[in-house]
Amino acid sequence: MTARIRLKQLPRLYAISRLERGDAIPGWADGPGFVSITRTDDELSIVCLQDRVPDAVRQDGDWVAFKFEGPFAFGETGIVLSVIRPLSENGLGIVVVSTFDGDHLLVKATDQAAVRRLLAEAGHTLL
């Protein structure tokens, strides 16, 4: 049985920014809205409200964010897959960010209507 998820769209547009791996976390990264800061051996990646990211920063903008309405247990399976499968099977680009308490889906604003239709057809609820 496929999981049925409630997703809440977050207000405003988001950007995904790339900084160098050794860069300090900039002050503009933190603030209202959803924020994800990830450091790897290769880069520092920041997801935050688009209007906070300086123009000079390498970024990909115009993302819409949806929060999975949980909570979900760590061992619960199929949650993310049930949401991303209908989108990826229809050629839509996605970004998923997981936190301790839940997951967030980011899709391009230009794909928003298709995302809403496909998720509803898959049995999910968009708030």
Wavefront OBJ file of the C-alpha trace (Angstrom):
o trace
v 0.000 0.000 0.000
v 1.333 3.430 -0.970
v 1.568 6.070 1.726
v -0.841 9.015 1.463
v 0.861 12.211 2.557
v -0.396 15.687 3.398
v 1.893 18.409 2.068
v 1.768 22.058 3.035
v 3.094 24.618 0.564
v 5.395 27.148 2.179
v 5.038 30.805 1.189
v 7.452 32.577 -1.167
v 10.157 31.301 -3.478
v 13.344 29.502 -2.470
v 16.857 29.310 -3.899
v 19.525 26.645 -3.686
v 22.944 28.243 -3.376
v 26.420 26.822 -3.721
v 29.421 28.197 -1.907
v 32.946 26.831 -1.616
v 33.541 23.982 0.813
v 35.651 26.081 3.194
v 33.407 29.166 3.207
v 31.865 30.289 6.477
v 28.093 30.091 6.769
v 26.961 33.574 5.702
v 24.619 35.659 7.828
v 22.034 35.914 5.033
v 21.479 32.149 5.164
v 19.600 32.160 8.457
v 16.234 33.748 9.047
v 12.528 33.156 8.508
v 11.236 30.311 6.397
v 12.706 26.914 5.698
v 16.516 26.822 5.820
v 18.830 23.916 5.112
v 22.606 24.219 5.356
v 24.704 21.274 4.206
v 28.477 21.036 4.113
v 30.281 18.253 2.248
v 33.897 17.709 1.266
v 33.043 19.468 -2.011
v 30.742 22.375 -1.186
v 28.578 24.377 1.185
v 24.968 24.230 -0.022
v 22.242 26.503 1.327
v 18.497 26.378 0.753
v 16.659 29.475 1.952
v 14.230 32.146 0.836
v 15.364 33.413 -2.537
v 15.137 37.100 -1.686
v 17.871 36.716 0.981
v 20.524 35.353 -1.406
v 22.854 38.044 -2.780
v 22.940 38.288 -6.581
v 26.692 37.534 -6.671
v 26.175 34.099 -5.084
v 25.946 31.075 -7.399
v 22.326 29.955 -7.109
v 19.397 28.237 -8.741
v 16.188 30.071 -7.904
v 12.441 29.926 -8.326
v 11.830 26.820 -6.221
v 8.546 26.202 -4.390
v 8.776 24.290 -1.097
v 6.314 21.796 0.384
v 6.542 20.445 3.917
v 5.466 16.851 4.544
v 2.936 17.012 7.378
v 4.111 14.375 9.887
v 5.461 13.365 12.186
v 6.886 10.202 10.689
v 8.895 7.579 12.550
v 12.500 7.092 11.441
v 11.722 3.489 10.529
v 8.601 4.314 8.516
v 9.257 3.410 4.896
v 7.899 4.633 1.589
v 7.049 8.171 2.707
v 9.403 10.082 0.417
v 9.161 7.522 -2.382
v 5.372 7.838 -2.538
v 5.750 11.566 -3.221
v 8.730 11.629 -5.559
v 7.804 8.625 -7.708
v 4.895 10.256 -9.616
v 6.982 13.394 -10.142
v 10.166 11.730 -11.357
v 8.224 9.276 -13.540
v 6.815 12.345 -15.308
v 10.194 14.004 -15.807
v 9.923 16.688 -13.123
v 13.040 17.774 -11.275
v 12.876 17.660 -7.494
v 14.991 18.290 -4.425
v 14.194 16.573 -1.131
v 15.638 17.737 2.178
v 15.119 15.600 5.265
v 15.288 16.845 8.835
v 14.957 15.113 12.197
v 11.187 15.558 12.244
v 10.272 15.479 8.581
v 10.897 16.092 4.930
v 10.627 18.984 2.507
v 10.067 18.782 -1.232
v 11.262 21.536 -3.551
v 10.041 21.833 -7.149
v 10.489 24.498 -9.763
v 7.745 27.130 -9.702
v 7.103 26.523 -13.406
v 6.235 22.878 -12.577
v 3.907 23.720 -9.694
v 0.607 23.045 -11.509
v 1.832 19.668 -12.789
v 3.178 18.781 -9.334
v -0.151 19.550 -7.695
v -2.048 17.502 -10.281
v 0.296 14.505 -10.133
v 0.396 14.417 -6.334
v -3.396 14.646 -6.108
v -3.737 11.835 -8.659
v -1.373 9.746 -6.498
v -3.686 10.232 -3.503
v -1.757 12.925 -1.652
v -3.346 16.021 -0.123
v -1.929 19.493 -0.776
v -2.820 22.093 1.817
l 1 2 3 4 5 6 7 8 9 10 11 12 13 14 15 16 17 18 19 20 21 22 23 24 25 26 27 28 29 30 31 32 33 34 35 36 37 38 39 40 41 42 43 44 45 46 47 48 49 50 51 52 53 54 55 56 57 58 59 60 61 62 63 64 65 66 67 68 69 70 71 72 73 74 75 76 77 78 79 80 81 82 83 84 85 86 87 88 89 90 91 92 93 94 95 96 97 98 99 100 101 102 103 104 105 106 107 108 109 110 111 112 113 114 115 116 117 118 119 120 121 122 123 124 125 126 127
